[in-house]
Amino acid sequence: MSNQDLNHTLPPKTCTIERLVTVPEDVNKVIEGKKTATRRNGRYADVGEIMVLEDKKFIVNRVYSQTLGELTDEHAQHEGFETVEEYKQAILSYHPGMPWLPHMKVWVHEFSPVIE
């Protein structure tokens, strides 16, 4: 299945790729190669789309839905954290008052540097 075909099976984007990674600490993690995925409550990018952070390009390789309860420490490490608990505390600090609900669905966006 091509990336274009895959994108047709996904719901419409709810935001733009420019808003995918915006927290300065997270931007630094992406540039340093410590963060290769981000989770959002909506879909911000299509597979194959390019994200530019500080003049560096990153390509979106996968976009899929997941529940917070499915998160593993390995997923958290792709987010730039050591454990799910560390990731959870960071997310809750960004969104005061937001509950952490294991059944809550999020959109996972996985990306890698563009080699030019």
Chimera marker file (.cmm) of the C-alpha trace (Angstrom):
<marker_set name="trace">
<marker id="1" x="0.000" y="0.000" z="0.000" r="1" g="1" b="0" radius="0.5"/>
<marker id="2" x="1.469" y="3.374" z="-0.929" r="1" g="1" b="0" radius="0.5"/>
<marker id="3" x="1.718" y="6.258" z="1.528" r="1" g="1" b="0" radius="0.5"/>
<marker id="4" x="-0.952" y="8.060" z="-0.471" r="1" g="1" b="0" radius="0.5"/>
<marker id="5" x="-3.312" y="5.063" z="-0.185" r="1" g="1" b="0" radius="0.5"/>
<marker id="6" x="-2.552" y="4.802" z="3.527" r="1" g="1" b="0" radius="0.5"/>
<marker id="7" x="-3.419" y="8.480" z="4.052" r="1" g="1" b="0" radius="0.5"/>
<marker id="8" x="-6.804" y="7.910" z="2.397" r="1" g="1" b="0" radius="0.5"/>
<marker id="9" x="-7.673" y="5.368" z="5.114" r="1" g="1" b="0" radius="0.5"/>
<marker id="10" x="-6.998" y="7.902" z="7.885" r="1" g="1" b="0" radius="0.5"/>
<marker id="11" x="-9.450" y="10.564" z="9.032" r="1" g="1" b="0" radius="0.5"/>
<marker id="12" x="-8.793" y="14.169" z="7.972" r="1" g="1" b="0" radius="0.5"/>
<marker id="13" x="-6.019" y="16.047" z="9.741" r="1" g="1" b="0" radius="0.5"/>
<marker id="14" x="-7.159" y="18.168" z="12.680" r="1" g="1" b="0" radius="0.5"/>
<marker id="15" x="-4.120" y="20.456" z="12.676" r="1" g="1" b="0" radius="0.5"/>
<marker id="16" x="-1.016" y="21.161" z="10.621" r="1" g="1" b="0" radius="0.5"/>
<marker id="17" x="2.418" y="19.586" z="10.794" r="1" g="1" b="0" radius="0.5"/>
<marker id="18" x="3.878" y="22.920" z="11.955" r="1" g="1" b="0" radius="0.5"/>
<marker id="19" x="2.103" y="22.340" z="15.294" r="1" g="1" b="0" radius="0.5"/>
<marker id="20" x="3.303" y="18.734" z="15.694" r="1" g="1" b="0" radius="0.5"/>
<marker id="21" x="6.381" y="19.478" z="17.845" r="1" g="1" b="0" radius="0.5"/>
<marker id="22" x="6.399" y="22.944" z="19.416" r="1" g="1" b="0" radius="0.5"/>
<marker id="23" x="7.714" y="22.674" z="22.996" r="1" g="1" b="0" radius="0.5"/>
<marker id="24" x="11.340" y="23.918" z="22.849" r="1" g="1" b="0" radius="0.5"/>
<marker id="25" x="12.612" y="21.000" z="24.961" r="1" g="1" b="0" radius="0.5"/>
<marker id="26" x="10.914" y="18.556" z="22.567" r="1" g="1" b="0" radius="0.5"/>
<marker id="27" x="12.291" y="20.374" z="19.508" r="1" g="1" b="0" radius="0.5"/>
<marker id="28" x="15.789" y="19.927" z="20.961" r="1" g="1" b="0" radius="0.5"/>
<marker id="29" x="15.133" y="16.227" z="21.610" r="1" g="1" b="0" radius="0.5"/>
<marker id="30" x="14.058" y="15.724" z="17.982" r="1" g="1" b="0" radius="0.5"/>
<marker id="31" x="17.133" y="17.536" z="16.641" r="1" g="1" b="0" radius="0.5"/>
<marker id="32" x="19.400" y="15.506" z="18.951" r="1" g="1" b="0" radius="0.5"/>
<marker id="33" x="17.763" y="12.246" z="17.796" r="1" g="1" b="0" radius="0.5"/>
<marker id="34" x="16.325" y="11.494" z="21.244" r="1" g="1" b="0" radius="0.5"/>
<marker id="35" x="12.688" y="11.919" z="20.157" r="1" g="1" b="0" radius="0.5"/>
<marker id="36" x="11.379" y="10.032" z="17.108" r="1" g="1" b="0" radius="0.5"/>
<marker id="37" x="7.653" y="10.067" z="17.838" r="1" g="1" b="0" radius="0.5"/>
<marker id="38" x="4.997" y="12.343" z="19.231" r="1" g="1" b="0" radius="0.5"/>
<marker id="39" x="1.448" y="11.724" z="20.329" r="1" g="1" b="0" radius="0.5"/>
<marker id="40" x="-1.358" y="14.213" z="19.827" r="1" g="1" b="0" radius="0.5"/>
<marker id="41" x="-5.097" y="14.170" z="20.456" r="1" g="1" b="0" radius="0.5"/>
<marker id="42" x="-5.621" y="14.706" z="16.722" r="1" g="1" b="0" radius="0.5"/>
<marker id="43" x="-3.921" y="13.868" z="13.469" r="1" g="1" b="0" radius="0.5"/>
<marker id="44" x="-1.371" y="16.553" z="12.549" r="1" g="1" b="0" radius="0.5"/>
<marker id="45" x="0.484" y="14.997" z="9.614" r="1" g="1" b="0" radius="0.5"/>
<marker id="46" x="0.294" y="12.597" z="6.709" r="1" g="1" b="0" radius="0.5"/>
<marker id="47" x="2.818" y="9.846" z="6.052" r="1" g="1" b="0" radius="0.5"/>
<marker id="48" x="5.537" y="11.316" z="3.838" r="1" g="1" b="0" radius="0.5"/>
<marker id="49" x="4.972" y="14.878" z="5.023" r="1" g="1" b="0" radius="0.5"/>
<marker id="50" x="8.058" y="16.894" z="6.004" r="1" g="1" b="0" radius="0.5"/>
<marker id="51" x="8.423" y="18.682" z="9.350" r="1" g="1" b="0" radius="0.5"/>
<marker id="52" x="11.045" y="21.437" z="9.578" r="1" g="1" b="0" radius="0.5"/>
<marker id="53" x="12.586" y="22.251" z="12.965" r="1" g="1" b="0" radius="0.5"/>
<marker id="54" x="15.401" y="24.825" z="13.122" r="1" g="1" b="0" radius="0.5"/>
<marker id="55" x="16.119" y="24.332" z="9.400" r="1" g="1" b="0" radius="0.5"/>
<marker id="56" x="16.396" y="20.550" z="9.822" r="1" g="1" b="0" radius="0.5"/>
<marker id="57" x="13.949" y="18.283" z="7.990" r="1" g="1" b="0" radius="0.5"/>
<marker id="58" x="12.161" y="15.230" z="9.382" r="1" g="1" b="0" radius="0.5"/>
<marker id="59" x="9.861" y="12.925" z="7.436" r="1" g="1" b="0" radius="0.5"/>
<marker id="60" x="6.739" y="11.370" z="8.928" r="1" g="1" b="0" radius="0.5"/>
<marker id="61" x="7.065" y="7.588" z="8.501" r="1" g="1" b="0" radius="0.5"/>
<marker id="62" x="3.966" y="6.302" z="10.319" r="1" g="1" b="0" radius="0.5"/>
<marker id="63" x="0.702" y="7.706" z="11.664" r="1" g="1" b="0" radius="0.5"/>
<marker id="64" x="-1.626" y="5.522" z="13.710" r="1" g="1" b="0" radius="0.5"/>
<marker id="65" x="-4.040" y="5.570" z="16.628" r="1" g="1" b="0" radius="0.5"/>
<marker id="66" x="-3.229" y="4.167" z="20.066" r="1" g="1" b="0" radius="0.5"/>
<marker id="67" x="-4.717" y="4.364" z="23.563" r="1" g="1" b="0" radius="0.5"/>
<marker id="68" x="-2.737" y="5.784" z="26.463" r="1" g="1" b="0" radius="0.5"/>
<marker id="69" x="-3.146" y="2.416" z="28.186" r="1" g="1" b="0" radius="0.5"/>
<marker id="70" x="-1.190" y="0.742" z="25.371" r="1" g="1" b="0" radius="0.5"/>
<marker id="71" x="1.917" y="2.841" z="26.020" r="1" g="1" b="0" radius="0.5"/>
<marker id="72" x="5.068" y="0.952" z="26.971" r="1" g="1" b="0" radius="0.5"/>
<marker id="73" x="8.421" y="2.200" z="28.217" r="1" g="1" b="0" radius="0.5"/>
<marker id="74" x="9.727" y="1.631" z="24.675" r="1" g="1" b="0" radius="0.5"/>
<marker id="75" x="7.067" y="4.004" z="23.312" r="1" g="1" b="0" radius="0.5"/>
<marker id="76" x="8.019" y="6.551" z="25.994" r="1" g="1" b="0" radius="0.5"/>
<marker id="77" x="11.663" y="6.285" z="24.925" r="1" g="1" b="0" radius="0.5"/>
<marker id="78" x="10.675" y="7.176" z="21.345" r="1" g="1" b="0" radius="0.5"/>
<marker id="79" x="9.022" y="10.238" z="22.900" r="1" g="1" b="0" radius="0.5"/>
<marker id="80" x="12.318" y="11.145" z="24.583" r="1" g="1" b="0" radius="0.5"/>
<marker id="81" x="11.525" y="9.872" z="28.086" r="1" g="1" b="0" radius="0.5"/>
<marker id="82" x="12.815" y="6.850" z="30.020" r="1" g="1" b="0" radius="0.5"/>
<marker id="83" x="9.485" y="5.476" z="31.244" r="1" g="1" b="0" radius="0.5"/>
<marker id="84" x="5.753" y="5.788" z="30.669" r="1" g="1" b="0" radius="0.5"/>
<marker id="85" x="5.436" y="7.410" z="34.102" r="1" g="1" b="0" radius="0.5"/>
<marker id="86" x="8.013" y="10.080" z="33.179" r="1" g="1" b="0" radius="0.5"/>
<marker id="87" x="6.185" y="10.721" z="29.901" r="1" g="1" b="0" radius="0.5"/>
<marker id="88" x="2.822" y="10.844" z="31.692" r="1" g="1" b="0" radius="0.5"/>
<marker id="89" x="4.056" y="13.417" z="34.222" r="1" g="1" b="0" radius="0.5"/>
<marker id="90" x="5.464" y="15.606" z="31.434" r="1" g="1" b="0" radius="0.5"/>
<marker id="91" x="2.187" y="15.494" z="29.468" r="1" g="1" b="0" radius="0.5"/>
<marker id="92" x="0.115" y="16.276" z="32.546" r="1" g="1" b="0" radius="0.5"/>
<marker id="93" x="2.400" y="19.243" z="33.330" r="1" g="1" b="0" radius="0.5"/>
<marker id="94" x="1.789" y="20.607" z="29.791" r="1" g="1" b="0" radius="0.5"/>
<marker id="95" x="-1.989" y="20.190" z="30.193" r="1" g="1" b="0" radius="0.5"/>
<marker id="96" x="-2.983" y="21.076" z="33.785" r="1" g="1" b="0" radius="0.5"/>
<marker id="97" x="-6.275" y="19.484" z="34.799" r="1" g="1" b="0" radius="0.5"/>
<marker id="98" x="-6.205" y="16.932" z="32.005" r="1" g="1" b="0" radius="0.5"/>
<marker id="99" x="-6.950" y="13.428" z="33.268" r="1" g="1" b="0" radius="0.5"/>
<marker id="100" x="-4.770" y="10.504" z="32.184" r="1" g="1" b="0" radius="0.5"/>
<marker id="101" x="-7.327" y="8.020" z="30.900" r="1" g="1" b="0" radius="0.5"/>
<marker id="102" x="-6.001" y="4.625" z="29.727" r="1" g="1" b="0" radius="0.5"/>
<marker id="103" x="-8.824" y="4.373" z="27.143" r="1" g="1" b="0" radius="0.5"/>
<marker id="104" x="-8.094" y="7.844" z="25.668" r="1" g="1" b="0" radius="0.5"/>
<marker id="105" x="-7.081" y="7.557" z="22.021" r="1" g="1" b="0" radius="0.5"/>
<marker id="106" x="-4.161" y="9.558" z="20.681" r="1" g="1" b="0" radius="0.5"/>
<marker id="107" x="-2.526" y="9.799" z="17.267" r="1" g="1" b="0" radius="0.5"/>
<marker id="108" x="1.060" y="8.613" z="17.076" r="1" g="1" b="0" radius="0.5"/>
<marker id="109" x="3.304" y="10.344" z="14.536" r="1" g="1" b="0" radius="0.5"/>
<marker id="110" x="6.672" y="8.617" z="13.988" r="1" g="1" b="0" radius="0.5"/>
<marker id="111" x="9.398" y="10.481" z="12.098" r="1" g="1" b="0" radius="0.5"/>
<marker id="112" x="13.062" y="10.367" z="11.148" r="1" g="1" b="0" radius="0.5"/>
<marker id="113" x="15.644" y="12.832" z="9.802" r="1" g="1" b="0" radius="0.5"/>
<marker id="114" x="15.634" y="13.488" z="6.083" r="1" g="1" b="0" radius="0.5"/>
<marker id="115" x="19.003" y="12.477" z="4.672" r="1" g="1" b="0" radius="0.5"/>
<marker id="116" x="20.010" y="14.920" z="1.965" r="1" g="1" b="0" radius="0.5"/>
<link id1="1" id2="2" r="1" g="1" b="0" radius="0.2"/>
<link id1="2" id2="3" r="1" g="1" b="0" radius="0.2"/>
<link id1="3" id2="4" r="1" g="1" b="0" radius="0.2"/>
<link id1="4" id2="5" r="1" g="1" b="0" radius="0.2"/>
<link id1="5" id2="6" r="1" g="1" b="0" radius="0.2"/>
<link id1="6" id2="7" r="1" g="1" b="0" radius="0.2"/>
<link id1="7" id2="8" r="1" g="1" b="0" radius="0.2"/>
<link id1="8" id2="9" r="1" g="1" b="0" radius="0.2"/>
<link id1="9" id2="10" r="1" g="1" b="0" radius="0.2"/>
<link id1="10" id2="11" r="1" g="1" b="0" radius="0.2"/>
<link id1="11" id2="12" r="1" g="1" b="0" radius="0.2"/>
<link id1="12" id2="13" r="1" g="1" b="0" radius="0.2"/>
<link id1="13" id2="14" r="1" g="1" b="0" radius="0.2"/>
<link id1="14" id2="15" r="1" g="1" b="0" radius="0.2"/>
<link id1="15" id2="16" r="1" g="1" b="0" radius="0.2"/>
<link id1="16" id2="17" r="1" g="1" b="0" radius="0.2"/>
<link id1="17" id2="18" r="1" g="1" b="0" radius="0.2"/>
<link id1="18" id2="19" r="1" g="1" b="0" radius="0.2"/>
<link id1="19" id2="20" r="1" g="1" b="0" radius="0.2"/>
<link id1="20" id2="21" r="1" g="1" b="0" radius="0.2"/>
<link id1="21" id2="22" r="1" g="1" b="0" radius="0.2"/>
<link id1="22" id2="23" r="1" g="1" b="0" radius="0.2"/>
<link id1="23" id2="24" r="1" g="1" b="0" radius="0.2"/>
<link id1="24" id2="25" r="1" g="1" b="0" radius="0.2"/>
<link id1="25" id2="26" r="1" g="1" b="0" radius="0.2"/>
<link id1="26" id2="27" r="1" g="1" b="0" radius="0.2"/>
<link id1="27" id2="28" r="1" g="1" b="0" radius="0.2"/>
<link id1="28" id2="29" r="1" g="1" b="0" radius="0.2"/>
<link id1="29" id2="30" r="1" g="1" b="0" radius="0.2"/>
<link id1="30" id2="31" r="1" g="1" b="0" radius="0.2"/>
<link id1="31" id2="32" r="1" g="1" b="0" radius="0.2"/>
<link id1="32" id2="33" r="1" g="1" b="0" radius="0.2"/>
<link id1="33" id2="34" r="1" g="1" b="0" radius="0.2"/>
<link id1="34" id2="35" r="1" g="1" b="0" radius="0.2"/>
<link id1="35" id2="36" r="1" g="1" b="0" radius="0.2"/>
<link id1="36" id2="37" r="1" g="1" b="0" radius="0.2"/>
<link id1="37" id2="38" r="1" g="1" b="0" radius="0.2"/>
<link id1="38" id2="39" r="1" g="1" b="0" radius="0.2"/>
<link id1="39" id2="40" r="1" g="1" b="0" radius="0.2"/>
<link id1="40" id2="41" r="1" g="1" b="0" radius="0.2"/>
<link id1="41" id2="42" r="1" g="1" b="0" radius="0.2"/>
<link id1="42" id2="43" r="1" g="1" b="0" radius="0.2"/>
<link id1="43" id2="44" r="1" g="1" b="0" radius="0.2"/>
<link id1="44" id2="45" r="1" g="1" b="0" radius="0.2"/>
<link id1="45" id2="46" r="1" g="1" b="0" radius="0.2"/>
<link id1="46" id2="47" r="1" g="1" b="0" radius="0.2"/>
<link id1="47" id2="48" r="1" g="1" b="0" radius="0.2"/>
<link id1="48" id2="49" r="1" g="1" b="0" radius="0.2"/>
<link id1="49" id2="50" r="1" g="1" b="0" radius="0.2"/>
<link id1="50" id2="51" r="1" g="1" b="0" radius="0.2"/>
<link id1="51" id2="52" r="1" g="1" b="0" radius="0.2"/>
<link id1="52" id2="53" r="1" g="1" b="0" radius="0.2"/>
<link id1="53" id2="54" r="1" g="1" b="0" radius="0.2"/>
<link id1="54" id2="55" r="1" g="1" b="0" radius="0.2"/>
<link id1="55" id2="56" r="1" g="1" b="0" radius="0.2"/>
<link id1="56" id2="57" r="1" g="1" b="0" radius="0.2"/>
<link id1="57" id2="58" r="1" g="1" b="0" radius="0.2"/>
<link id1="58" id2="59" r="1" g="1" b="0" radius="0.2"/>
<link id1="59" id2="60" r="1" g="1" b="0" radius="0.2"/>
<link id1="60" id2="61" r="1" g="1" b="0" radius="0.2"/>
<link id1="61" id2="62" r="1" g="1" b="0" radius="0.2"/>
<link id1="62" id2="63" r="1" g="1" b="0" radius="0.2"/>
<link id1="63" id2="64" r="1" g="1" b="0" radius="0.2"/>
<link id1="64" id2="65" r="1" g="1" b="0" radius="0.2"/>
<link id1="65" id2="66" r="1" g="1" b="0" radius="0.2"/>
<link id1="66" id2="67" r="1" g="1" b="0" radius="0.2"/>
<link id1="67" id2="68" r="1" g="1" b="0" radius="0.2"/>
<link id1="68" id2="69" r="1" g="1" b="0" radius="0.2"/>
<link id1="69" id2="70" r="1" g="1" b="0" radius="0.2"/>
<link id1="70" id2="71" r="1" g="1" b="0" radius="0.2"/>
<link id1="71" id2="72" r="1" g="1" b="0" radius="0.2"/>
<link id1="72" id2="73" r="1" g="1" b="0" radius="0.2"/>
<link id1="73" id2="74" r="1" g="1" b="0" radius="0.2"/>
<link id1="74" id2="75" r="1" g="1" b="0" radius="0.2"/>
<link id1="75" id2="76" r="1" g="1" b="0" radius="0.2"/>
<link id1="76" id2="77" r="1" g="1" b="0" radius="0.2"/>
<link id1="77" id2="78" r="1" g="1" b="0" radius="0.2"/>
<link id1="78" id2="79" r="1" g="1" b="0" radius="0.2"/>
<link id1="79" id2="80" r="1" g="1" b="0" radius="0.2"/>
<link id1="80" id2="81" r="1" g="1" b="0" radius="0.2"/>
<link id1="81" id2="82" r="1" g="1" b="0" radius="0.2"/>
<link id1="82" id2="83" r="1" g="1" b="0" radius="0.2"/>
<link id1="83" id2="84" r="1" g="1" b="0" radius="0.2"/>
<link id1="84" id2="85" r="1" g="1" b="0" radius="0.2"/>
<link id1="85" id2="86" r="1" g="1" b="0" radius="0.2"/>
<link id1="86" id2="87" r="1" g="1" b="0" radius="0.2"/>
<link id1="87" id2="88" r="1" g="1" b="0" radius="0.2"/>
<link id1="88" id2="89" r="1" g="1" b="0" radius="0.2"/>
<link id1="89" id2="90" r="1" g="1" b="0" radius="0.2"/>
<link id1="90" id2="91" r="1" g="1" b="0" radius="0.2"/>
<link id1="91" id2="92" r="1" g="1" b="0" radius="0.2"/>
<link id1="92" id2="93" r="1" g="1" b="0" radius="0.2"/>
<link id1="93" id2="94" r="1" g="1" b="0" radius="0.2"/>
<link id1="94" id2="95" r="1" g="1" b="0" radius="0.2"/>
<link id1="95" id2="96" r="1" g="1" b="0" radius="0.2"/>
<link id1="96" id2="97" r="1" g="1" b="0" radius="0.2"/>
<link id1="97" id2="98" r="1" g="1" b="0" radius="0.2"/>
<link id1="98" id2="99" r="1" g="1" b="0" radius="0.2"/>
<link id1="99" id2="100" r="1" g="1" b="0" radius="0.2"/>
<link id1="100" id2="101" r="1" g="1" b="0" radius="0.2"/>
<link id1="101" id2="102" r="1" g="1" b="0" radius="0.2"/>
<link id1="102" id2="103" r="1" g="1" b="0" radius="0.2"/>
<link id1="103" id2="104" r="1" g="1" b="0" radius="0.2"/>
<link id1="104" id2="105" r="1" g="1" b="0" radius="0.2"/>
<link id1="105" id2="106" r="1" g="1" b="0" radius="0.2"/>
<link id1="106" id2="107" r="1" g="1" b="0" radius="0.2"/>
<link id1="107" id2="108" r="1" g="1" b="0" radius="0.2"/>
<link id1="108" id2="109" r="1" g="1" b="0" radius="0.2"/>
<link id1="109" id2="110" r="1" g="1" b="0" radius="0.2"/>
<link id1="110" id2="111" r="1" g="1" b="0" radius="0.2"/>
<link id1="111" id2="112" r="1" g="1" b="0" radius="0.2"/>
<link id1="112" id2="113" r="1" g="1" b="0" radius="0.2"/>
<link id1="113" id2="114" r="1" g="1" b="0" radius="0.2"/>
<link id1="114" id2="115" r="1" g="1" b="0" radius="0.2"/>
<link id1="115" id2="116" r="1" g="1" b="0" radius="0.2"/>
</marker_set>
